[in-house]
Amino acid sequence: MNRRNFIHSAGMLAALAASPAIAFDAVVGHKKPALGIQLYMVKEDMERDPAGTLKQLGAMGYKQIESYGSDKGIFWGYSNKDFRKLAGAFGLQLISSHYNPCSLQEFDKLAGQAAEIGMKYLVCPWLGPQKSIDAFKNFAQDFNERGAICKKHGLQFGYHPHDYPYKPVDGQLPIDVLLKNTDKALVHYQMDVYYAVTEGADPYAYMQKNKGRFTMAHMRDVLKKRLPQGSKEESACDLGQGIINFPKFIAAGLDTGMHYFFVEQSRFYKETPLQSAQKNAAYLKSMRLA
């Protein structure tokens, strides 16, 4: 089932778009998570003016950031301590970062730098589609090794599945193979709920079955309406504009061991990335937890 047909499936619409009336104010026993954002969402702004961009994100109410392997590195041309100081000046804590492909030796050095400033995670953002399921089994072993490196430094290792881990390879789903073949104590997962939904997976089932493993999330919504046939656009939209019930998703995440929630919009309609960041922050701040 392709993603555009899937998002119109009546069954999953019912599961994911359950009445917003249950929102956070009706969910008992949860502490509202801090607002987080992945800096890749505002990458052009970060490339032009890291300090000015961070200042704007802090003013919007974001409290946590996730970096990525930019051309200037995960610390944007600053030392690790100077970047922490810069972000902290605007009320932002660097929780985690995606990293670029690197050797285990290079990764060990990066993990040491991340641990030195109190980061929580280093995350593999991409593996790419593979021709055989054995390739994913090999990736799992690499993840275990990097997880052990992170543990040595007092960090945690994570993997961010895109769409391809939910597509069958040799009759198996790569996401299932990775979960089975990675050490629970060493490898965590960052659910991108957009990809899970558009690929036909049930994010709630994955979180429930693998409690304590999906400890982070990326959040963007899925459009309600079918895209024109042949469209190259993805079906992403700002939170609250599509079919995903984010109060339900975040509450379920908190119940199953998820700690960090990062906004990451990828398509912008008549708005800039920073304007989208503002809209998403406002949406999340409007939610209430009992």
N, C-alpha and C positions, 0 to 999 in steps of 0.2 A: 504494500500500500504506500503510495507516495505521500509526501508531507502535505501537499495542498489538498488532496482528497481526505487525508486523515483528519485534518483539523475541523472538517465538517461532519465527522462521524457523530451521530446522535448519542451513542453510548458514552464516548469520551467527553463530549460536551457536557453531558449531565454530570460526569464525575468531576471534571475540572472547573466547571462554572457553577458549582453549587451555590445556592443563594448567598449573595454577599451580606445578607442580613446577619449571618453568624459572625461576621468580622471579628476583629480583635477584642472589642469590648464585651463580647459574649463568650470568649475563650478564657476559662479560669485557670490560674496557676502558671501563667507565662510572664516572664519579664521581657519587656519590649527590647528587641535587639538594636544595637547601634546601627546608624545609617552607614553603609559602605558603598564604595564605587571603585570599579576597575579603571585605572588611568588610561587604558587603551581606548576607552570610549571618547576621551578628549585628547587624543594623541597629538593632533595638529596644534592644539593650544599649548600642550605641554612642551612640544618641540620649540614653539616660538617663545614661550615665557613660563617656565616651570613655577617660579615663585608667584607670579600673578594668577596663574591658573589654580594653584593650591589655595591661594587666598580666597578666590571666588567659591571654590568647593566648600571650604570651611564656613564661609558666610551663608551658604545654602543649608547648612545643618549637617553635612556629612562629618562623621567622626573617624571613620576608618577607611584606609585606602589599600588597594592592591596594585603593585607596580607590574612592569613586564620588561622583557629584554629589548629596550629601545636601542637606537644607534649609540646612545650615550650610556648604555648600561642601565641596570635596575635602579641606580641611584642618580641618574640623570646628570652625570658629569660631576657630581659632588662626591665627597667621601661619604662613607656610610653614616658616620656620626653627624656630618654637616647636613645631610639630607634629612636625617631624623630631626635635627634641630629646626630645619626649615619647615618641615611638615608640622611639627609640634607648635610652632609659632602661630599656626592657623587652626589649632585644635584638632589636628589630624594625626592618627597613629598608623604607621606602616605595619600592617598585619602580615602581609604575604607578598610574594611576587612570582609571576611566571618567569621562566628563565629560557635562554636560547640553548640549542643543542651544544653540549660541551662534554669533554672527557670527565671521567670520575675524579681526576686530579684537580681539574678546574672547578668542578662542582664542589669539591671539598673546601677549596679556598672561598668560594662564594658562600657556602653554608657557614663558614667561620665568620665572615663579614656580617651575614644576616643575624646570626646569633648574638654577635657583639652589641647590636642595637635593639635586641629584644623582639625581633620578628618571630612569628609563630610557624610559618610555612614557606617552603619553596615548592613550586608547582610546575609540573611538566604540562605545557599547554597543547601539545600537538604531536601525534605520531604519524598521522596520515593513513589513508586506506592501504591495506596490504593484500597480497595475492593469496596468502595462506594463513590459516589460524596459528600455525607454528610461529609465525613472526610475532604474534601477540604474546605467545608463551615466552618467547625470548625477551620481549619488552617487560613482561612481568618480573623476570629475573633481574633485569636492569633496575627496575623500580625497587625491588627488595634491597639491592646494593646501595642505591641512593638513599633509601629509607634508613639504612643502617648508618650511613654517613650523617644524615640529619640527626638521628638519635644521638650519635656521639657528641654533636654540638649542642644538643638540647633543643633541636627543632623538630618539626614534623614534615614529612614528604607528602605531596599530593599529586593527583592526576586529574586533568580537566577533560572529560570526554566531549567531543564535538558530535557531529551526526553519524560519522562512519562506525563508531563502536556499536551502534544499534542496528547495523545492516549485517545480515548473515554472511559469514565467510566459511566455506566448507561445512555448511549446515549448522554452524554455531554463531552465537552473538559474541563479538570480541569483548564487550563489556562484561559478560558473564565469565569468560575465560580469564580476564584480567582480575576480576574480583576473586575467583577461585584460586588463582595461582600467585596472589600476592599476600604477604604476611599482614594480618590484621593489625599487628602491633607496630608495623613500619610504614604502611602505605594507606593513605586516606584518599578520599575522592571528593571532587568539587563538581556537584551537579549543576549543569546548565539546563535549567528546566525547559527553556525554549527548545533545545535540541531533543530532549527526551520526548516532549509532547509532539513536535512535528515529525519525529521518526516513528511515532506509534507506540512508544513505550509508556508504561504507567509509572510516573515518578514516585507516587505514594507506595506502590508495591516494592520498588527498589529500596526506598528508604526504610520501610518496615522490615523487609527481609534482611537488610544489611545494616542493622542498627549500629550506630557508632562509627560507621565507615564513611558516610557522606557527611562530612563535617563542615563543608562550605558550599555556597551556592552562587551562581551567576543568575541574574534575573532580568528578563525582558519579556514582554507579552507577545501573544500570537494574535494576528488580525482575525476578526470575526468573519470578514467577507472573503470569498474566494478571489484569488488574484487572477487577472486576465490570462488566458491560455498562452503559454509561451513566454510569460513574463520572467525576466531574470532577477527580479527583486525577491528578497526573502520576505517572509510574512511577519516580520518583526514590527512591533509598535511599542509605544510607551506603556508603562505599567498602568493597569486600570482601563486601558482602551481596547482590550481584546478578550479572549475567552478564559484566561487563567485566573483563578480565584487566589490572589496572593495572600490574603489573610489566612485562608485554608492551607496554602502551601507552606508559609512560614511557620504557622502553628504546628503542622505536621513535622517540619524540619526540626523544630525545637524539641518535639517529643521524641525524636529518633536520634538525637545527638549532634544536630547541626548547630554551629556556633556563629558563623560569619556569613553575611548576606551582602553581596556586591551587585549593584546595578551595573549593567553593561548593555546599553542600547547599541545597535549596529546599523540601523537605518533611520534616517532623519527626514521628516516630511515637513517642509516649509518651516524649519527651525534649525538652529545651530546645535552642535553637540552640547554646548554649555546650557542652552535653553532647554534641551531635553533633560539634562542633568537636573536642572531646577524643577521641571515638571515632575520628574520621578521622585525627587526628594520631598516635594510637597505632598505627593500621593502617599508616600510611606509615612510621613509625619502625621497625616490625617487618620491613620489607623490607631486604635487604642487597644491596649492589653489590660485585662483585669488583674 
